[in-house]
């Protein structure tokens, strides 16, 4: 699979803007509604966003470091790596949201959360948009990032963006489904 670099960055920017809009709308909801959980094992809307914020706390500085230190020039085509493509695609939600285990440090269940979580998510999404803009000036194939689960594995920057933003897609969908059940 190959994709135009500008097309990829535009698609990811569009998704991120949708996530900002969704989160801004959540600020109109009550804390009780945002903390509602369908069952003891399920997450609330705020827990979904807190989970994404925790990943953002790792990936946003990591992406920024890699972009800032890259000495590459942009290329017109992005070709996903095998592992990066697998990780990115595995994040996209299926018709019926497939459950996945998360690491304990990334699991926000039973946290005391408020709308500050939503504001942090919005802030991180704006940071992602800035990084997508900066990424236009480097080679998304050559720049590599660490991943949160292992310092031994590095992904192409384009795959890292896809993973992070598709992960956001997945949990925004989960949050939408929670609000439908209320």
Secondary structure, 3 states (H helix, E strand, C coil): CCEEHHHHHHHHHHHHHHHHHHHHHHCCCCHHHHHCCCCCCCCCHHHHHHHHHHHHHHHHHHHHHHHHHCCCCCCCEECCCHHHHHHHHHHCCCCCCCCCCCCHHHCCCCCCCCCHHHHHHHHHHHHHHHHHHHHHHCCCCCCEEEECCEEEEEEEHHHHHHHHHHHHHHHHHHHHHHHHCC
